Amino acid sequence: MKDEIISMLVKSQDYVSGEEISQKLGVTRTAIWKHIKELKREGYKITAHPRKGYKLEHYPDIPAYYLLKPFLKTSYLGHTGEYHDLIGSTNDRAKELAASKVPEGFLVSANGQTAGRGRLGRSWNSPSGQGLYFSLVLYPNLPPVELPGLTLLAGLALAQTLEVLGVNVQIKWPNDLLINGRKVAGILTEIAAEAERTIYAVVGIGINIEPLAEEVKSSFAYPATALKEHLPEVSRQSLLALFLERFEKLYEEFKKGEFSWSLTEYKRRMAFLGEEVMIITGDREYRGVLHDLGEDGSLIINDGKTIKRFAAGEISLR
Ligand code: BTN
């Protein structure tokens, strides 16, 4: 109910009468007034005028889909969603919702997570208000073998978003975002598929926003940084809206089979290209020069004798 009231106020950007809200939502004006009081306690600044109704003057920088509406330029990503102040994992929730067929582009976001998950079974530290945590539900009509490309696209879209905002980033294959060699964001894509058909894909993104406490920094497997250390004024809402816009463009091209431009753009930002790296896949370790990115998004390593392709793994500098 509160979400719907906020949605109406955000959309209007002007006064909305208590009568109009109560009619639209089918509840009494007293009920509306109680919700407004609660919203004010949560940090929303709402002016009440005896004749004109309610006007939203200011709202907190939380990544809720209903607050993105005024500046969201997508045709479907983020148009529907669910926002949680605290949740276990937005990816877990998005998978449940995907199984019940919520619309494509459904956005599950949270202020904090208690069981945030990273790649390779790691956990993703998600303290409330300190990062941007969200997951998107997609139904790509593609065979599962083509889906690794989707994760690369999400990484590229996020890199482009951060560049538009004014920071230079590199992508550590497959999809860690680095600023000056330190990890600022990670992506966890999970899919449900049959041999030939994808049922759904959930793309989950975690971005460190607020400067990190020392104990958080040391919980990362890789040296970490936070966006506000580079862009002190960044807002989670505008970052999310810009990302959704970029990602929707790339995703639409990808579905039409137009992937090569994105790969070129990805490669321009790829960390460690031409350098000696180590790649770990399962319990195996390989060493060699990071030679290239394959046309399917795989990683190509040259160990001086053979050239090997990797579809998954974790790379680091040797
Ligand atoms: C990684 O770098 O290992 C991937 C991290 C992905 C974290 C995000 S936060 C939102 C979404 N929900 C999760 O539980 N994980 C992803």
Residues whose N, C-alpha, C, O or C-beta is under 5 A from the ligand:
A	BS01	BTN	S89 T90 N91 A115 G116 R117 G118 R119 W124 Y133 F134 G186 I187 L188 G204 I205 G206
